[in-house]
Amino acid sequence: MIIKLKKNTEPDILDKMTKQLNAFQIKQEDFDLLITSSGIKDVPVSFEKNIEEQWVFDSDMQLSSQSFNSNKTEIDLGTVKIGGSTNNTVLIGGPCSVESEEQIRSSAELLKELSLSILRGGCFKPRTSPYSFQGLGKEGLLLLSKMRDEYGLKIISEVRDATQIKDVIEHTDIIQIGAKAMYDQGILRACAKTHKPVMIKRGFGTSLQEFTQAAEFVLSGGNPNVILCERGIRTFETKTRFTLDLCGVAWLQEYSNLPIILDPSHAMGYAYGVPSLTKACLAMGVDGLIIEAHPNPKVAKSDASQQLNHSEFKKLHQELQPLAKSLGINIL
């Protein structure tokens, strides 16, 4: 249940309601919200005089639900906006991992050439094998910050565990919570304490309910700037890396009020299929696309097979333009 309290509700009443209902408290400009478990369907009669409006839910998808707010959340990054009521699709590009200054500078120059705004690059890599490249860590974040300063780009990078969250918050414009970290409550709760945008990637064995509830951890802590990212789920199929759940995306568009970004690179796992899959994603009118691109994928230290080279990325960007125009979409 979500409860909107009347303006100027006394602090002691607010505290009493919070404790009795075991609720999360979110302060707005001139009123307070209380969020309880969806198992609570009504409130004590003694509290009714303090309630302006209330919403009852069948599940713990509450703050992210269109039943609560039918307007899609807008993430304002200054130079670009994600979500909201615009017909914009933000195209995010860059390598899987930051490997060197030369490599990430080449990626930054590519985005500037195409008038794109957001550079991605992993610095803390949650690899399946301990012998795989684990990322440059804070050194990589400093390189991303340098590219932001020099090229005016916004930065998105992944946090691997709660020990790096402060550094990632400091040096990025969007915090990425990867599929393997989606259930890490230390990360989720730390992200709830900042108003910096957070992009949560769906775990490859995660239901849509679990996915949106991960977002609720951040939202219920007071950070409204959450983005959902579908990046493929694990099915019986072995010929592709994962299966991009476009059916799930349609469900999220219908029932969630959060911006949605799609990641065809991780879903496909092979560069040859990324352009076609990207076009299918764009046709759904999603709020963003995140595509991996590397100056020379053959020597990439992670996810080499799925990264486009820069010529392929440019070609894809060009091919998306007529499709976007026919759909009334602006690619930013």
C-alpha positions in Angstrom: 0.0 0.0 0.0 1.1 3.6 -0.7 -0.4 6.3 1.5 -0.2 10.0 0.7 -0.6 12.0 3.9 -2.3 15.3 4.2 -0.1 18.4 4.2 1.3 19.5 7.5 0.7 16.1 9.2 2.2 16.3 12.6 5.6 14.6 12.9 4.6 12.5 15.8 1.6 11.1 13.9 3.8 10.4 10.9 6.3 8.5 13.1 3.5 6.6 14.8 2.0 5.5 11.4 5.5 4.6 10.1 6.2 2.4 13.1 2.8 0.8 13.3 2.6 0.0 9.6 6.3 -0.9 9.3 6.4 1.5 6.4 9.1 3.3 4.4 8.8 7.1 4.6 9.5 9.3 1.6 9.4 13.1 2.0 8.1 15.1 -0.9 8.1 18.9 -1.2 4.9 19.5 0.7 3.6 16.0 1.8 4.9 12.6 2.9 4.4 9.2 1.4 4.3 5.9 3.4 5.0 2.7 1.6 4.0 -0.6 3.3 4.0 -4.2 2.2 1.3 -4.9 -0.4 -0.1 -7.4 2.1 -1.6 -4.4 4.0 -4.9 -3.5 2.4 -6.3 -1.0 5.0 -5.1 1.2 7.8 -6.4 1.7 11.4 -9.4 4.0 11.6 -7.5 6.3 13.9 -5.2 7.2 11.0 -7.8 7.8 8.3 -8.2 11.6 9.1 -4.5 12.1 8.2 -4.7 10.4 4.7 -5.1 12.4 1.5 -5.1 9.4 -0.9 -4.1 5.7 -0.8 -3.3 3.0 -3.3 -3.7 -0.8 -2.7 -1.7 -3.3 -4.7 -1.7 -7.0 -5.4 2.1 -7.2 -5.3 5.1 -5.3 -4.1 5.5 -3.6 -7.5 4.2 -0.3 -6.1 6.2 2.9 -6.6 7.2 1.6 -10.0 3.6 0.8 -11.0 1.5 2.8 -13.4 -1.4 2.2 -11.0 0.4 4.6 -8.7 1.8 7.0 -11.3 0.8 6.7 -15.0 3.4 9.2 -16.1 6.7 7.7 -17.1 9.6 8.8 -14.9 12.0 11.3 -16.7 15.7 11.0 -15.9 17.2 14.4 -16.5 21.0 14.3 -17.2 21.2 17.9 -18.2 22.4 17.4 -21.8 20.0 14.5 -22.4 16.8 13.1 -20.9 15.8 9.5 -20.6 12.1 8.5 -20.4 9.3 11.0 -19.7 6.8 11.9 -22.4 9.3 12.5 -25.2 9.7 10.3 -28.3 13.4 10.0 -27.7 15.6 6.9 -27.7 19.0 7.4 -26.1 21.8 5.4 -27.8 24.5 4.5 -25.3 27.8 3.2 -26.7 31.3 2.2 -25.6 33.3 -0.9 -24.8 32.5 -3.7 -22.4 35.6 -2.8 -20.3 37.8 0.2 -20.0 41.2 -1.1 -21.0 43.4 1.9 -21.7 43.3 5.6 -22.2 43.8 5.2 -26.0 40.9 2.7 -26.2 38.4 4.7 -24.2 39.4 8.0 -25.9 38.7 6.4 -29.3 35.3 5.4 -28.0 34.6 9.0 -26.7 35.6 10.4 -30.1 33.2 8.0 -31.8 30.3 9.2 -29.8 31.1 12.8 -30.3 31.3 12.3 -34.0 27.8 10.8 -34.0 26.4 13.5 -31.6 25.7 10.9 -28.9 25.8 11.7 -25.3 26.4 8.7 -23.0 29.6 6.7 -22.9 29.6 3.2 -21.2 32.6 1.3 -20.0 33.1 -1.3 -17.3 35.7 -0.8 -14.6 34.7 -3.4 -12.0 33.9 -6.5 -14.0 31.9 -9.3 -12.3 33.4 -12.1 -14.3 32.4 -15.8 -14.0 36.0 -17.0 -13.9 38.6 -15.6 -11.4 41.2 -15.8 -14.2 39.4 -13.4 -16.6 40.1 -9.7 -16.8 38.5 -8.1 -13.8 38.7 -4.5 -15.0 40.9 -1.5 -14.2 39.0 -0.6 -11.1 39.2 3.0 -9.9 41.9 3.7 -12.6 39.2 3.0 -15.2 36.7 5.3 -13.5 39.3 8.1 -13.5 39.8 7.6 -17.3 36.0 7.8 -17.8 35.9 11.0 -15.8 38.7 12.4 -17.9 36.7 11.6 -21.1 33.6 13.3 -19.6 35.6 16.5 -18.9 37.3 16.5 -22.3 34.3 15.5 -24.5 31.3 16.6 -22.5 29.9 13.1 -22.3 27.8 11.5 -19.6 29.2 8.3 -18.1 27.6 5.0 -17.1 29.6 2.3 -15.4 28.9 -0.8 -13.3 29.3 -1.5 -9.6 30.4 -5.0 -8.9 29.8 -5.0 -5.1 29.1 -2.6 -2.3 32.8 -1.9 -1.6 33.1 0.2 -4.8 29.8 2.0 -4.6 31.2 5.3 -3.3 33.7 5.5 -6.2 31.2 4.6 -8.8 28.7 7.2 -7.5 31.4 9.8 -7.5 32.8 9.2 -11.0 29.6 8.3 -13.0 26.4 10.0 -14.1 24.4 6.8 -14.2 25.2 3.9 -11.8 24.8 0.5 -13.5 23.8 -2.4 -11.3 24.6 -5.5 -13.4 22.6 -8.7 -13.8 24.8 -10.5 -11.3 24.5 -7.8 -8.7 20.8 -7.2 -9.0 20.0 -9.0 -5.8 22.8 -7.2 -3.8 20.9 -5.3 -1.2 24.0 -3.5 0.0 24.3 -1.9 -3.5 20.5 -1.3 -3.9 20.3 0.4 -0.5 23.4 2.5 -1.1 21.9 3.7 -4.5 18.7 4.5 -2.7 20.6 7.1 -0.6 21.6 9.1 -3.7 19.5 10.9 -6.3 22.0 9.9 -9.0 20.3 7.8 -11.8 20.5 4.0 -11.4 20.1 1.5 -14.2 19.3 -2.0 -13.0 19.9 -4.9 -15.4 17.6 -7.8 -15.2 19.2 -11.0 -13.9 19.3 -13.8 -16.4 17.2 -16.0 -14.2 14.9 -13.2 -12.8 11.2 -12.9 -13.2 9.6 -9.6 -14.0 8.2 -9.4 -10.5 11.6 -9.8 -9.0 13.1 -7.3 -11.5 10.7 -4.6 -10.5 11.0 -5.4 -6.8 14.8 -4.7 -7.1 13.8 -1.3 -8.4 11.5 -0.9 -5.4 14.5 -1.2 -3.0 16.0 2.0 -4.6 12.7 3.8 -5.0 11.5 3.1 -1.5 14.7 4.5 -0.1 13.9 7.9 -1.7 15.7 7.8 -5.1 13.1 8.1 -7.9 15.7 8.0 -10.7 15.6 4.3 -11.7 15.9 2.8 -15.1 15.2 -0.8 -16.0 17.4 -2.6 -18.5 16.4 -5.9 -20.2 19.6 -7.7 -21.3 18.3 -11.3 -22.0 17.3 -14.2 -19.9 18.6 -17.8 -19.8 16.4 -20.3 -21.7 16.9 -23.7 -23.2 18.5 -22.1 -26.3 22.3 -22.5 -26.7 22.9 -20.9 -30.1 22.7 -17.4 -28.7 24.1 -16.2 -25.4 20.7 -15.3 -23.9 17.2 -14.7 -25.1 16.1 -11.1 -25.2 12.7 -11.0 -23.6 10.7 -8.5 -25.7 7.5 -9.9 -24.4 8.7 -8.9 -20.9 9.5 -5.5 -22.3 6.0 -5.1 -23.6 4.7 -6.1 -20.1 7.0 -3.5 -18.4 5.8 -0.8 -20.9 2.2 -1.6 -19.9 2.5 -1.8 -16.1 5.7 0.0 -15.0 6.3 3.8 -15.0 10.1 3.5 -15.2 12.2 4.1 -18.3 13.3 1.0 -20.2 16.6 0.4 -21.9 17.4 -2.6 -24.0 20.9 -4.3 -24.3 21.0 -6.4 -27.5 24.7 -6.9 -27.2 24.6 -9.1 -24.1 21.4 -10.9 -25.2 22.8 -12.0 -28.6 26.4 -12.5 -27.6 27.6 -12.3 -31.2 28.2 -9.1 -33.1 26.6 -10.4 -36.3 23.1 -10.3 -34.7 23.3 -7.1 -32.8 22.2 -4.7 -35.6 19.0 -6.6 -36.5 18.1 -7.1 -32.8 18.7 -3.4 -32.2 16.3 -2.5 -34.9 13.6 -4.7 -33.4 14.2 -3.0 -30.0 13.9 0.5 -31.5 10.6 -0.5 -33.1 9.2 -1.1 -29.6 9.7 2.5 -28.8 12.0 1.9 -25.8 13.7 4.8 -24.0 17.2 3.7 -24.7 19.6 1.2 -26.2 23.0 0.2 -24.9 25.4 -1.2 -27.5 28.9 -2.4 -26.9 31.5 -1.1 -29.4 35.3 -1.5 -29.3 38.1 -0.1 -31.6 39.3 -3.6 -32.2 37.0 -6.3 -30.7 39.5 -9.1 -31.6 41.8 -7.9 -28.8 39.1 -7.0 -26.3 39.7 -8.3 -22.8 36.1 -9.1 -22.2 33.0 -10.0 -24.3 35.0 -9.8 -27.5 32.5 -11.7 -29.6 29.6 -9.4 -29.1 31.2 -6.0 -29.5 30.8 -4.1 -32.8 33.9 -2.4 -34.2 33.6 1.4 -34.7 32.8 1.1 -38.4 30.0 -1.3 -37.6 28.6 1.0 -34.9 28.6 3.9 -37.3 26.8 1.8 -39.9 24.2 0.7 -37.4 23.7 4.3 -36.3 23.1 5.3 -39.9 20.7 2.4 -40.5 18.6 3.3 -37.5 17.8 6.8 -38.8 15.2 5.9 -41.4 13.5 3.5 -39.0 13.5 6.1 -36.2 12.0 8.7 -38.6 9.2 6.4 -39.7 8.3 5.7 -36.0 8.6 9.4 -35.0 11.5 8.7 -32.7 14.6 10.9 -32.2 17.9 9.0 -31.5 20.0 10.9 -29.1 
